[in-house]
């Protein structure tokens, strides 16, 4: 497998630092390591017109949110919006870990972004993250006017575990449990907890997320909490994906989640959903948030934001 030279720098850094695999750490140790890596790998934050920390009611208390308006927009204007769910295996990350990503999406897609700090495992197992994500999305749409958001142009998106949650919410919206959604942005998403694909068995070493690491995350999220075949955990197990929102699915080659992401994109297309699939053959899982070193990260966000922005800002109808 041939890596982007920037990726090889990351892999060499990990090797020289002797960073232990996630599955050898406690959850708290993993969180400390992840936070430290963000400081090294995340790019400088882009300037936006506004950021605001908010909270909305959830099933078990308030859910922290962070609101972004893109640079150059007026406070009174009405914008489309992306509700964003951070990655981190349902265990790591939060509003700060994906701050630079959300700023970039806001500016590049010319939309408001609302980042959701859902409850995480192992303290809060499945379906806590789903419940919080659903409650936050419902609240954001209900309060669209106060947030300067057009409720008819709301997308959901996220990376890895966040992509899993976004896919689940797209199904909930299709089934009218949530208001309609305009788009689903699925960045190397986890779609099937069974981990039976070739990539889930063979990406075993030398990269930040391996098969063992992914199984460790799933175990913390799912053990004793529910059936892995529940489509709210494994959206690929849903009987039907038709009628869900237009989608973009990003995958990369050196990723345990590669094959399930590719198959999810193909299945969306087979079942009549308009989908764009972007595949990066020389990248690793998580590269999008490593833009300080991996230059392709910013390119990937710009590509995704271009497609997202086009979907959320359709041209006026003629006649």
Backbone bond lengths (Angstrom), bond angles and torsions (degrees), N, CA, C in turn:
res aa  C-N    CA-C-N  psi(-1)  N-CA   C-N-CA  omega(-1)  CA-C   N-CA-C  phi
1 X - - - 1.463 - - 1.528 108.99 -
2 X 1.318 116.84 129.25 1.457 122.01 -179.00 1.515 109.71 -99.89
3 X 1.327 116.41 121.78 1.454 121.36 -178.48 1.523 111.48 -94.19
4 X 1.308 115.59 152.32 1.459 121.64 163.52 1.539 107.13 -52.68
5 X 1.340 119.19 134.00 1.474 120.12 179.05 1.529 113.09 -54.30
6 X 1.324 117.65 -31.93 1.460 119.82 177.34 1.525 111.26 -66.30
7 X 1.336 116.38 -37.06 1.463 120.09 176.48 1.523 110.18 -63.70
8 X 1.328 116.12 -40.75 1.464 119.18 -179.59 1.525 111.03 -61.07
9 X 1.316 117.22 -34.00 1.472 120.04 175.46 1.526 109.96 -60.56
10 X 1.334 116.65 -45.10 1.468 120.68 178.59 1.524 110.44 -60.25
11 X 1.316 116.68 -46.98 1.466 120.38 -177.84 1.530 110.63 -63.11
12 X 1.324 116.93 -38.89 1.464 120.35 177.40 1.531 110.65 -65.88
13 X 1.320 117.60 -38.48 1.463 121.36 177.76 1.525 110.67 -62.09
14 X 1.334 116.27 -44.44 1.460 120.35 179.95 1.529 110.62 -62.81
15 X 1.318 115.33 -43.25 1.471 119.55 -178.94 1.528 111.14 -65.16
16 X 1.321 117.82 -45.68 1.461 121.18 -177.88 1.528 111.85 -68.26
17 X 1.340 115.74 -32.56 1.469 119.38 179.04 1.525 111.99 -76.51
18 X 1.335 116.57 -15.25 1.460 119.65 -177.91 1.518 113.02 65.00
19 X 1.331 116.61 32.72 1.464 119.68 -178.14 1.516 110.74 -65.34
20 X 1.332 118.44 124.78 1.467 120.12 -178.01 1.527 111.38 -72.15
21 X 1.331 117.97 151.49 1.469 120.57 175.79 1.525 111.37 -61.18
22 X 1.310 115.78 150.95 1.462 120.27 -179.53 1.526 111.94 -55.00
23 X 1.329 116.70 -39.55 1.465 119.51 -173.50 1.521 113.28 -69.40
24 X 1.327 117.71 -8.52 1.470 120.72 176.19 1.523 112.11 -95.60
25 X 1.321 117.16 -0.11 1.460 122.61 -175.31 1.525 111.42 -108.02
26 X 1.312 116.38 160.75 1.452 120.74 167.33 1.528 108.14 -77.96
27 X 1.335 118.37 162.05 1.464 118.72 176.87 1.524 113.68 -55.03
28 X 1.335 117.66 -41.28 1.462 119.49 179.69 1.520 111.58 -66.17
29 X 1.327 117.42 -40.00 1.464 120.53 177.06 1.525 111.01 -64.23
30 X 1.336 116.40 -40.03 1.458 120.59 178.50 1.523 110.79 -63.54
31 X 1.317 116.71 -38.83 1.465 120.42 178.76 1.520 111.23 -65.43
32 X 1.313 116.92 -41.47 1.458 120.03 178.13 1.523 111.26 -63.57
33 X 1.333 116.23 -42.39 1.467 119.95 179.51 1.527 110.99 -65.38
34 X 1.321 116.75 -40.98 1.466 121.08 -179.18 1.527 110.63 -65.39
35 X 1.333 116.49 -43.92 1.461 120.31 179.21 1.518 110.89 -62.12
36 X 1.340 116.45 -41.69 1.460 119.89 178.54 1.521 111.42 -63.68
37 X 1.324 117.37 -37.52 1.466 120.18 179.90 1.518 111.73 -67.83
38 X 1.337 117.72 -33.98 1.468 119.78 178.06 1.520 110.50 -60.60
39 X 1.329 116.91 -39.15 1.464 120.16 -178.68 1.521 111.77 -63.43
40 X 1.326 116.28 -28.99 1.464 121.03 -178.16 1.526 111.95 -87.91
41 X 1.337 116.65 -36.18 1.459 120.81 -167.75 1.527 115.01 -102.29
42 X 1.320 117.73 -26.55 1.466 119.55 -176.33 1.522 110.70 -71.97
43 X 1.334 118.39 140.85 1.470 121.03 178.63 1.517 111.41 -72.32
44 X 1.314 116.02 171.08 1.463 120.49 174.82 1.528 109.69 -63.22
45 X 1.320 118.22 138.56 1.471 119.99 -178.56 1.518 112.37 -68.96
46 X 1.328 115.24 136.67 1.460 119.72 176.34 1.526 110.41 -74.95
47 X 1.323 115.24 150.76 1.456 120.81 175.21 1.526 109.46 -74.76
48 X 1.320 116.91 130.89 1.457 122.10 175.41 1.524 108.73 -121.88
49 X 1.329 116.20 168.50 1.460 119.98 -177.16 1.517 111.84 -69.97
50 X 1.334 116.42 -33.37 1.469 119.37 -176.09 1.517 109.75 -161.05
51 X 1.310 116.11 140.17 1.460 122.09 163.80 1.523 107.32 -127.45
52 X 1.311 114.37 145.44 1.459 118.93 -177.70 1.524 108.84 -149.33
53 X 1.321 117.80 127.17 1.456 121.16 175.09 1.520 108.95 -85.53
54 X 1.326 114.80 129.30 1.461 122.54 -177.13 1.523 108.84 -128.88
55 X 1.314 115.67 -179.62 1.461 121.83 172.33 1.511 107.88 -151.44
56 X 1.325 115.18 148.88 1.457 120.02 175.93 1.522 108.49 -131.05
57 X 1.335 117.91 155.86 1.468 119.31 179.00 1.514 111.58 -68.30
58 X 1.311 115.75 141.93 1.457 121.63 177.10 1.507 111.26 -129.85
59 X 1.316 117.44 -179.92 1.467 121.04 -177.04 1.529 113.57 -60.23
60 X 1.346 116.71 -27.74 1.465 120.27 -176.84 1.518 110.91 -136.30
61 X 1.321 116.20 42.06 1.456 120.66 179.02 1.512 111.91 118.25
62 X 1.313 114.94 177.97 1.457 120.21 -176.35 1.532 111.26 -68.95
63 X 1.330 114.93 145.32 1.465 123.15 178.48 1.524 107.76 -108.17
64 X 1.332 118.87 118.73 1.470 120.35 177.99 1.531 111.46 -66.88
65 X 1.321 115.61 141.19 1.460 123.34 178.36 1.525 108.34 -132.81
66 X 1.313 116.26 157.44 1.464 120.45 170.42 1.519 108.30 -133.43
67 X 1.313 115.33 127.50 1.465 123.86 -173.61 1.530 109.52 -105.71
68 X 1.328 116.38 136.60 1.466 122.93 179.61 1.522 109.36 -129.21
69 X 1.321 115.87 136.27 1.466 121.48 167.71 1.521 108.12 -114.32
70 X 1.338 118.11 138.29 1.470 119.90 -175.46 1.519 112.77 -67.50
71 X 1.306 114.38 152.39 1.460 121.80 179.20 1.523 110.09 -58.57
72 X 1.319 115.49 137.05 1.453 120.28 176.36 1.513 114.79 90.08
73 X 1.323 118.51 0.02 1.463 120.57 178.86 1.520 110.23 -98.19
74 X 1.313 115.38 150.22 1.459 120.73 -179.74 1.523 109.88 -86.38
75 X 1.315 115.29 146.32 1.457 121.33 -174.89 1.527 112.37 -59.09
76 X 1.314 117.96 -32.05 1.459 120.17 -176.34 1.516 114.84 -86.01
77 X 1.323 117.53 -5.85 1.457 120.02 -176.35 1.517 112.71 -75.01
78 X 1.325 115.04 155.25 1.470 121.39 178.14 1.524 108.68 -101.09
79 X 1.323 116.03 127.94 1.458 122.01 -174.97 1.519 111.44 -122.98
80 X 1.334 116.78 154.43 1.465 118.65 164.69 1.523 108.57 -67.89
81 X 1.322 116.85 169.42 1.467 119.03 -174.86 1.516 111.81 -143.33
82 X 1.332 114.00 149.92 1.461 123.41 170.89 1.517 107.68 -115.29
83 X 1.336 116.73 120.63 1.458 121.69 172.17 1.528 106.14 -90.71
84 X 1.339 116.32 118.92 1.468 120.40 -168.90 1.522 111.56 -113.20
85 X 1.353 114.68 134.40 1.459 122.65 179.09 1.526 108.33 -115.98
86 X 1.318 116.53 119.67 1.468 120.97 -174.36 1.527 111.82 -71.57
87 X 1.327 114.08 154.58 1.448 120.29 174.01 1.521 111.19 -84.23
88 X 1.353 114.76 -178.62 1.461 120.20 -179.66 1.516 112.90 130.62
89 X 1.329 117.07 23.46 1.455 120.18 174.23 1.509 114.53 66.49
90 X 1.337 118.17 27.70 1.471 123.15 -177.00 1.530 111.45 60.94
91 X 1.336 117.58 15.16 1.463 121.77 -174.53 1.523 111.95 -134.78
92 X 1.325 118.20 -30.42 1.459 123.48 -175.03 1.522 110.44 -112.99
93 X 1.330 114.60 161.96 1.460 119.95 170.13 1.512 113.44 90.05
94 X 1.325 113.83 179.00 1.457 120.81 -178.52 1.514 109.92 173.86
95 X 1.314 116.55 -159.21 1.457 120.68 -177.36 1.528 111.50 -63.12
96 X 1.335 117.51 -38.72 1.461 120.09 -176.71 1.527 112.13 -74.53
97 X 1.329 117.80 -35.87 1.467 119.97 -175.15 1.518 112.03 -64.10
98 X 1.337 117.42 -27.97 1.461 121.03 -177.21 1.533 112.27 -116.44
99 X 1.322 115.72 20.67 1.465 120.40 179.81 1.526 111.29 -61.37
100 X 1.340 117.48 -46.16 1.464 119.23 -178.12 1.529 111.18 -66.34
101 X 1.323 117.07 -35.48 1.469 121.26 177.71 1.525 110.46 -63.63
102 X 1.320 116.49 -46.77 1.468 120.01 -178.06 1.525 111.58 -65.42
103 X 1.322 117.01 -38.99 1.465 120.12 176.56 1.533 110.68 -61.19
104 X 1.321 115.93 -43.76 1.467 120.27 -178.77 1.524 110.36 -63.64
105 X 1.332 117.15 -45.65 1.469 119.95 179.14 1.526 110.91 -62.11
106 X 1.322 117.85 -41.56 1.465 120.32 -179.65 1.532 110.51 -58.98
107 X 1.320 116.29 -48.56 1.462 119.31 -177.43 1.525 112.68 -70.29
108 X 1.326 116.52 -42.32 1.464 119.68 -174.01 1.518 112.39 -75.77
109 X 1.333 118.15 -33.62 1.465 121.40 179.93 1.523 112.42 -93.61
110 X 1.344 117.09 -6.89 1.470 122.25 -178.78 1.523 110.21 56.17
111 X 1.323 114.89 50.00 1.460 120.11 178.69 1.515 109.13 -139.29
112 X 1.329 115.65 158.82 1.455 120.08 168.83 1.526 108.27 -70.10
113 X 1.304 117.03 149.71 1.461 122.60 174.24 1.519 107.90 -127.15
114 X 1.319 116.32 134.80 1.464 121.33 173.85 1.522 107.30 -122.45
115 X 1.329 115.69 113.50 1.464 122.29 -179.59 1.523 109.09 -89.87
116 X 1.333 116.49 138.75 1.468 122.41 -172.50 1.525 109.71 -114.63
117 X 1.316 116.99 125.55 1.462 122.77 178.70 1.532 108.75 -99.68
118 X 1.335 115.33 75.93 1.471 121.82 -177.48 1.533 110.20 -70.42
119 X 1.342 115.85 159.24 1.471 120.55 176.61 1.530 110.29 -65.96
120 X 1.340 114.57 146.70 1.459 119.22 -173.00 1.527 111.99 -124.77
121 X 1.341 113.10 158.88 1.458 122.67 174.26 1.544 108.64 -75.69
122 X 1.334 117.73 163.95 1.466 126.70 -3.80 1.521 114.09 -82.05
123 X 1.344 116.67 -5.34 1.454 118.94 -179.67 1.525 111.44 -65.26
124 X 1.330 116.12 -35.42 1.467 122.05 -178.38 1.523 107.86 -130.13
125 X 1.294 116.19 102.36 1.459 121.33 -174.42 1.532 111.27 -85.13
126 X 1.327 115.40 172.73 1.464 121.96 173.79 1.527 109.20 -49.38
127 X 1.349 118.87 136.44 1.476 127.69 5.46 1.526 114.29 -101.25
128 X 1.341 118.43 31.47 1.460 120.28 -176.45 1.525 112.18 -56.10
129 X 1.335 117.27 -44.60 1.469 119.97 -179.16 1.524 111.26 -63.37
130 X 1.330 116.59 -39.17 1.470 120.74 177.74 1.524 109.90 -65.10
131 X 1.322 116.60 -45.98 1.467 120.69 -178.20 1.524 111.17 -60.63
132 X 1.330 116.95 -44.21 1.463 120.02 179.93 1.522 111.82 -67.74
133 X 1.322 116.48 -40.66 1.467 120.32 179.87 1.525 110.98 -63.94
134 X 1.326 115.52 -41.55 1.462 119.69 177.39 1.525 110.95 -63.97
135 X 1.343 117.20 -46.01 1.459 120.87 -178.78 1.524 110.94 -63.24
136 X 1.321 117.10 -41.56 1.462 120.18 -179.42 1.523 111.41 -65.70
137 X 1.328 116.88 -43.45 1.464 120.02 179.93 1.520 110.98 -63.61
138 X 1.319 115.96 -42.06 1.466 119.65 178.59 1.532 110.46 -61.60
139 X 1.332 116.69 -42.89 1.463 121.18 -178.73 1.519 110.73 -66.08
140 X 1.320 117.36 -43.03 1.476 121.05 -179.59 1.522 110.52 -60.33
141 X 1.328 117.24 -44.62 1.466 120.01 179.80 1.524 110.57 -67.26
142 X 1.340 116.51 -39.81 1.470 119.88 179.78 1.524 111.69 -65.26
143 X 1.328 117.66 -29.42 1.465 122.14 -178.28 1.531 111.42 -107.28
144 X 1.319 115.14 27.52 1.457 119.93 -176.43 1.526 112.24 -58.53
145 X 1.312 117.75 -42.06 1.468 120.41 -177.11 1.523 111.01 -60.92
146 X 1.315 117.34 -43.60 1.461 121.00 -179.39 1.523 111.70 -68.56
147 X 1.326 117.10 -25.95 1.454 121.98 -178.66 1.530 112.87 -92.65
148 X 1.332 117.30 -2.01 1.461 120.31 -177.35 1.507 112.68 69.32
149 X 1.326 115.73 37.06 1.459 122.64 -176.76 1.523 109.50 -118.09
150 X 1.321 116.06 143.02 1.459 122.28 172.78 1.531 108.08 -85.33
151 X 1.329 119.26 112.75 1.467 120.20 -175.50 1.518 113.86 -65.59
152 X 1.329 116.82 -16.98 1.463 119.80 178.19 1.527 112.49 -85.32
153 X 1.342 117.08 -4.18 1.469 120.34 -178.11 1.530 109.75 -130.24
154 X 1.316 114.85 60.45 1.468 121.05 179.92 1.526 108.96 -113.99
155 X 1.316 115.60 128.05 1.463 122.77 176.29 1.515 109.13 -109.58
156 X 1.337 115.79 158.26 1.457 121.38 169.69 1.523 107.70 -118.02
157 X 1.319 115.92 147.88 1.457 118.90 179.91 1.506 111.40 -162.37
158 X 1.320 114.51 165.64 1.451 119.79 177.26 1.511 110.78 175.88
159 X 1.330 115.01 168.84 1.458 121.00 -179.67 1.526 109.60 -113.20
160 X 1.333 115.53 138.72 1.465 122.88 174.92 1.532 110.19 59.73
161 X 1.337 118.13 -114.58 1.467 119.55 176.45 1.525 110.84 -59.26
162 X 1.335 116.73 -35.47 1.461 119.75 177.11 1.509 112.11 -67.41
163 X 1.342 117.59 -33.38 1.458 120.51 174.00 1.507 111.70 -66.16
164 X 1.325 116.53 -36.15 1.465 121.55 173.80 1.528 110.39 -58.33
165 X 1.334 116.43 -48.30 1.465 120.38 -178.38 1.525 111.32 -65.29
166 X 1.328 117.14 -39.77 1.462 119.84 178.89 1.519 111.39 -63.47
167 X 1.343 117.39 -40.55 1.462 120.27 178.21 1.526 111.11 -63.43
168 X 1.330 116.63 -39.87 1.462 120.58 178.29 1.527 110.43 -64.47
169 X 1.320 117.31 -42.66 1.463 120.03 -179.68 1.516 111.55 -65.84
170 X 1.332 117.50 -34.54 1.463 119.56 176.31 1.526 110.78 -62.08
171 X 1.315 117.13 -36.45 1.467 120.44 176.39 1.522 111.03 -70.03
172 X 1.322 117.20 -40.11 1.471 120.20 177.43 1.532 110.71 -62.22
173 X 1.337 116.63 -39.84 1.467 119.88 178.53 1.521 110.60 -67.81
174 X 1.311 117.26 -38.79 1.466 120.76 176.99 1.523 110.87 -59.45
175 X 1.333 115.16 -37.90 1.460 120.98 -178.33 1.523 112.81 -87.44
176 X 1.345 116.87 5.92 1.467 124.49 175.15 1.522 113.43 69.46
177 X 1.315 116.43 17.74 1.461 119.71 169.64 1.515 109.89 -73.81
178 X 1.321 116.53 -28.88 1.453 124.59 172.84 1.523 109.22 -118.06
179 X 1.334 118.10 159.95 1.466 119.57 171.34 1.531 110.19 -60.24
180 X 1.320 117.44 160.29 1.476 120.90 -178.98 1.522 111.85 -58.65
181 X 1.319 115.35 146.14 1.452 122.40 177.01 1.522 109.51 -115.16
182 X 1.334 115.74 151.10 1.466 120.68 -175.41 1.521 113.11 -93.72
183 X 1.340 117.98 -18.60 1.460 119.61 -172.76 1.515 108.94 -167.01
184 X 1.355 115.68 151.79 1.463 121.33 171.52 1.524 108.55 -128.49
185 X 1.324 115.67 124.51 1.461 123.65 -177.35 1.526 107.84 -109.39
186 X 1.328 116.79 107.24 1.462 122.06 -171.26 1.530 108.98 -114.97
187 X 1.317 116.32 103.95 1.458 122.64 -174.52 1.524 108.91 -101.59
188 X 1.322 116.56 116.25 1.473 124.34 -169.32 1.537 111.24 29.14
189 X 1.341 116.04 65.42 1.469 119.94 -172.27 1.525 112.82 -77.89
190 X 1.328 115.49 149.29 1.463 121.88 166.96 1.518 106.86 -85.68
191 X 1.328 117.29 120.67 1.464 119.67 -176.28 1.518 114.08 -120.81
192 X 1.340 117.93 -12.51 1.466 119.88 -178.36 1.526 109.31 -147.09
193 X 1.322 116.51 112.53 1.455 121.74 -176.42 1.530 112.97 -69.57
194 X 1.321 118.51 -10.93 1.459 120.57 -177.21 1.520 112.83 -68.62
195 X 1.338 117.95 -25.72 1.464 122.38 178.30 1.531 111.23 53.51
196 X 1.330 116.48 58.45 1.466 121.15 -178.24 1.526 113.25 -112.64
197 X 1.319 118.82 0.30 1.454 121.00 -177.86 1.525 110.93 -76.77
198 X 1.335 115.55 167.56 1.460 120.08 177.94 1.527 110.75 -61.29
199 X 1.330 117.38 -46.76 1.465 119.67 -177.01 1.521 111.42 -64.82
200 X 1.335 117.61 -33.09 1.465 120.20 -179.83 1.522 112.46 -70.20
201 X 1.328 116.29 -15.19 1.457 120.92 179.98 1.527 113.13 -103.67
202 X 1.322 117.83 -17.63 1.462 119.99 -168.49 1.521 115.28 -115.23
203 X 1.332 119.02 -13.18 1.470 120.55 176.77 1.525 106.07 -87.50
204 X 1.317 116.83 89.44 1.464 120.74 -164.67 1.523 115.21 -116.26
205 X 1.330 119.37 -8.53 1.464 118.51 -175.75 1.519 111.04 -161.75
206 X 1.348 114.47 162.68 1.468 124.71 168.77 1.524 114.71 74.17
207 X 1.330 118.70 2.73 1.465 121.50 178.91 1.526 108.99 -129.14
208 X 1.345 118.34 160.17 1.463 119.91 -176.08 1.526 114.30 -60.48
209 X 1.333 117.88 -39.86 1.464 120.54 179.18 1.523 108.69 -114.19
210 X 1.318 115.94 114.00 1.456 122.04 177.24 1.522 109.83 -109.28
211 X 1.316 115.66 175.52 1.458 120.70 177.35 1.525 111.32 -58.38
212 X 1.327 116.93 -43.94 1.466 120.35 -179.98 1.520 111.54 -64.69
213 X 1.345 116.13 -39.88 1.462 119.27 178.60 1.520 111.00 -62.71
214 X 1.339 116.45 -43.72 1.452 119.98 -178.48 1.526 110.87 -64.48
215 X 1.309 116.96 -40.00 1.468 119.88 177.75 1.524 111.05 -65.33
216 X 1.334 116.79 -34.77 1.473 121.78 176.13 1.530 110.51 -62.55
217 X 1.326 116.38 -44.93 1.466 119.74 177.72 1.536 110.92 -62.27
218 X 1.314 116.46 -46.99 1.470 120.14 -178.93 1.520 110.79 -60.93
219 X 1.323 116.57 -40.17 1.461 120.42 -179.82 1.526 110.72 -61.86
220 X 1.321 117.38 -43.37 1.465 120.36 178.20 1.532 111.48 -63.99
221 X 1.306 116.45 -34.74 1.477 121.29 -177.67 1.522 112.42 -79.15
222 X 1.323 116.82 -37.65 1.460 120.44 -167.88 1.524 115.45 -108.95
223 X 1.327 119.66 -23.29 1.463 119.92 -171.51 1.525 111.22 -57.96
224 X 1.332 114.86 123.55 1.455 120.98 178.37 1.509 114.51 70.91
225 X 1.344 117.11 8.21 1.466 119.50 -172.87 1.515 113.78 -112.74
226 X 1.311 119.05 -19.87 1.456 119.46 -176.79 1.514 110.82 171.01
227 X 1.303 114.49 176.13 1.458 122.95 -178.02 1.530 108.78 -87.23
228 X 1.338 117.31 130.73 1.461 119.35 -179.67 1.524 112.30 -65.55
229 X 1.339 117.85 -14.83 1.461 120.12 177.74 1.532 112.31 -85.67
230 X 1.325 118.34 -5.95 1.467 122.10 174.16 1.527 107.62 -61.56
231 X 1.331 117.63 124.49 1.461 120.00 -175.15 1.522 112.75 -64.79
232 X 1.342 118.03 -18.48 1.466 119.79 175.78 1.525 111.23 -72.08
233 X 1.321 116.92 -18.86 1.460 121.97 171.44 1.518 111.04 -97.31
234 X 1.316 116.27 -40.11 1.471 123.31 -177.16 1.516 108.84 -123.53
235 X 1.335 118.51 84.81 1.471 119.34 -176.19 1.518 113.60 -58.74
236 X 1.328 118.04 -23.39 1.462 120.12 176.22 1.526 111.60 -65.34
237 X 1.332 117.28 -17.11 1.463 121.20 178.38 1.530 112.87 -85.36
238 X 1.334 117.64 -3.42 1.471 120.10 175.76 1.522 109.53 -62.28
239 X 1.310 115.92 140.38 1.461 120.15 -177.19 1.520 112.07 -63.82
240 X 1.322 117.66 -27.84 1.464 121.18 -171.98 1.521 108.31 -151.33
241 X 1.320 117.63 128.67 1.464 122.28 176.46 1.521 112.57 -102.50
242 X 1.318 117.23 -4.17 1.463 120.36 -176.61 1.521 110.46 -63.74
243 X 1.319 115.14 149.71 1.452 120.44 177.60 1.505 114.76 84.21
244 X 1.340 117.79 -2.27 1.456 119.11 175.56 1.528 109.60 -78.80
245 X 1.325 115.55 168.35 1.459 120.81 -174.38 1.523 111.75 -66.56
246 X 1.320 114.94 154.27 1.462 121.27 172.64 1.530 109.13 -47.20
247 X 1.339 116.81 143.40 1.458 119.98 -169.60 1.524 112.80 -131.06
248 X 1.323 113.99 154.29 1.453 122.70 163.94 1.517 106.22 -127.59
249 X 1.334 116.20 129.13 1.461 122.07 177.84 1.518 108.22 -121.04
250 X 1.338 116.19 124.36 1.457 121.37 175.96 1.519 108.89 -108.28
251 X 1.328 116.32 132.92 1.461 122.15 176.32 1.515 109.68 -131.95
252 X 1.330 115.98 164.17 1.463 120.51 174.32 1.525 108.93 -142.78
253 X 1.323 115.47 158.51 1.457 120.02 -168.20 1.522 113.53 -69.91
254 X 1.333 118.15 -47.93 1.467 120.21 -174.66 1.523 109.63 -90.72
255 X 1.322 114.33 74.26 1.460 121.94 -172.46 1.522 108.52 -153.30
256 X 1.331 119.22 125.20 1.464 119.58 175.90 1.531 113.36 -56.82
257 X 1.332 116.37 -24.80 1.469 120.87 -178.51 1.527 113.05 -90.28
258 X 1.315 117.05 3.77 1.476 120.92 -174.82 1.523 112.49 -54.10
259 X 1.325 117.36 -55.75 1.461 120.25 -170.41 1.517 112.19 -68.31
260 X 1.340 117.67 -37.86 1.465 118.17 179.77 1.522 111.09 -70.36
261 X 1.347 117.20 -31.18 1.461 119.34 175.29 1.511 112.16 -68.60
262 X 1.335 115.95 -42.73 1.461 120.04 178.09 1.520 110.58 -62.28
263 X 1.318 116.73 -45.30 1.465 119.85 -178.93 1.526 111.25 -66.37
264 X 1.335 117.65 -34.62 1.465 119.85 178.31 1.525 110.04 -64.33
265 X 1.332 116.83 -42.47 1.463 119.89 177.42 1.517 110.97 -62.07
266 X 1.328 116.71 -43.80 1.460 120.19 179.72 1.525 111.38 -64.29
267 X 1.328 115.54 -39.11 1.464 118.37 -179.19 1.524 111.44 -69.23
268 X 1.320 117.34 -39.88 1.465 119.46 174.70 1.524 110.43 -55.12
269 X 1.329 115.97 -45.45 1.463 119.69 -179.92 1.518 111.34 -64.16
270 X 1.334 116.83 -45.18 1.467 120.24 -179.74 1.524 111.51 -59.99
271 X 1.329 116.41 -32.18 1.460 119.96 -175.06 1.528 112.50 -97.43
272 X 1.334 115.34 17.06 1.454 119.89 167.17 1.510 116.34 92.47
273 X 1.320 117.92 9.10 1.465 120.84 178.27 1.528 108.88 -90.34
274 X 1.295 116.38 134.10 1.461 120.61 175.22 1.529 108.70 -70.27
275 X 1.322 117.58 122.06 1.464 120.75 -173.12 1.525 110.45 -140.30
276 X 1.312 115.47 140.93 1.455 122.93 169.75 1.517 107.30 -110.76
277 X 1.336 116.19 130.36 1.463 120.70 178.77 1.518 109.02 -115.37
278 X 1.324 116.35 120.20 1.458 122.54 175.89 1.524 108.32 -108.50
279 X 1.336 116.85 126.50 1.462 120.26 179.50 1.521 109.58 -124.11
280 X 1.340 115.69 129.20 1.459 122.45 178.52 1.520 108.03 -108.27
281 X 1.331 116.26 107.48 1.460 120.69 -172.33 1.525 112.72 -75.75
282 X 1.328 118.63 -16.22 1.463 120.43 -175.17 1.523 112.83 -113.32
283 X 1.354 116.48 20.26 1.456 120.24 -175.05 1.531 112.48 -117.47
284 X 1.348 114.38 166.18 1.460 122.84 179.10 1.522 109.85 -113.64
285 X 1.303 115.24 159.48 1.464 120.77 175.14 1.531 109.30 -56.73
286 X 1.335 115.34 133.93 1.454 120.93 178.45 1.510 115.33 90.15
287 X 1.336 118.01 0.22 1.471 119.87 -173.68 1.516 113.02 -61.64
288 X 1.338 117.29 -27.83 1.454 120.33 -174.87 1.527 112.43 -60.61
289 X 1.325 117.84 -28.27 1.462 120.49 -178.80 1.522 112.34 -98.98
290 X 1.340 117.88 16.54 1.458 122.97 -179.24 1.530 111.40 -113.73
291 X 1.323 115.74 35.11 1.460 120.51 -170.05 1.513 115.94 -68.73
292 X 1.324 118.95 -13.42 1.463 119.10 176.24 1.528 111.22 -65.06
293 X 1.351 115.75 -28.79 1.466 120.86 -178.77 1.525 111.75 -115.87
294 X 1.336 117.46 -42.85 1.465 120.75 -177.73 1.534 108.64 -89.31
295 X 1.313 115.93 102.79 1.467 120.16 -176.02 1.519 112.34 -64.92
296 X 1.320 117.48 -27.66 1.464 120.42 179.34 1.516 112.21 -65.48
297 X 1.326 118.61 -17.35 1.463 120.70 179.21 1.526 111.10 -60.88
298 X 1.332 115.92 -47.54 1.460 118.88 178.79 1.510 112.21 -65.69
299 X 1.331 116.71 -36.78 1.463 120.68 176.60 1.516 110.32 -62.01
300 X 1.332 116.79 -43.46 1.467 120.86 -179.73 1.521 110.88 -62.64
301 X 1.328 117.27 -43.53 1.466 119.43 179.35 1.520 110.34 -64.32
302 X 1.319 117.44 -41.55 1.466 119.87 178.42 1.534 111.29 -61.88
303 X 1.332 116.94 -40.64 1.463 120.31 178.57 1.528 110.69 -63.79
304 X 1.316 115.83 -47.56 1.470 119.70 -179.65 1.526 110.82 -65.10
305 X 1.326 116.18 -41.92 1.465 119.80 -179.65 1.521 111.51 -64.37
306 X 1.329 116.90 -34.93 1.459 119.24 177.12 1.515 111.99 -61.97
307 X 1.325 116.34 -42.81 1.470 121.02 179.43 1.521 110.34 -70.32
308 X 1.335 115.89 -43.11 1.470 120.17 177.88 1.521 111.07 -61.54
309 X 1.331 116.56 -47.51 1.460 119.72 -179.12 1.517 112.82 -61.47
310 X 1.318 116.36 -38.21 1.473 120.19 177.28 1.529 110.58 -63.74
311 X 1.338 116.92 -41.15 1.464 120.32 -179.48 1.517 111.58 -67.72
312 X 1.340 116.65 -36.15 1.454 120.00 -176.92 1.521 113.07 -85.80
313 X 1.316 116.53 -11.70 1.468 121.22 178.79 1.516 109.45 -128.23
314 X 1.328 117.32 66.94 1.471 119.91 -177.37 1.511 111.23 -65.06
315 X 1.326 117.78 151.35 1.465 120.41 178.92 1.520 110.61 -67.61
316 X 1.327 116.74 151.41 1.465 118.38 178.29 1.521 112.09 -63.69
317 X 1.303 114.88 147.26 1.467 119.77 178.82 1.531 110.25 -72.54
318 X 1.321 115.77 140.92 1.453 120.25 178.01 1.527 110.30 -83.20
319 X 1.313 115.35 146.61 1.460 120.04 175.24 1.498 114.00 82.60
